[in-house]
Amino acid sequence: MSIDIIFLSCLSPPVGALFLETLMWVIGTLVAMATITELKCALRETLESRGVLGQLKARIRAEVFSALDDQREPRPPLSHENLIINELIREYLEFNKYRYTASVLTAESGQPEVPLDRQFLANELKVTEDPSSKSVPLLYGLVSHCVNSSDKGGKVFLRGVAAINTPGTDA
């Protein structure tokens, strides 16, 4: 006879029954927790393998940002430069299938819902494209040009912020 059975037989019937009932509840709870933990792990693995988990997280973040966004505080007007920069970023995000991130950018920046025409962007940036460059976002081409350029000793001269009409500056 094990010590546990001897211990339980020494308890009065109501106390022994209560102890056994409590013990069974604890065991049931631990089994349920293991089952819930296993379910969580299986669900996470399934969502990750389907590529949905990241999208769900991004969508939740977008909804939280939207709920927290203070509509009483007006956004500064979208400058021409910011419109182009945001569009370059949106084109990059959508190319890489970061659609929810792109939707947050559009919502927070006040960017028009309809993307700007790529040729318009290229013209504004004074960029000429060859047919192969049109298969990737303009931002890739701009970065490639800066990385591979040998003009001015490999350096690009950037003008100060005052030279650009950004919201909140006195340009």
Disulfide bonds with the S-S distance in Angstrom:
none
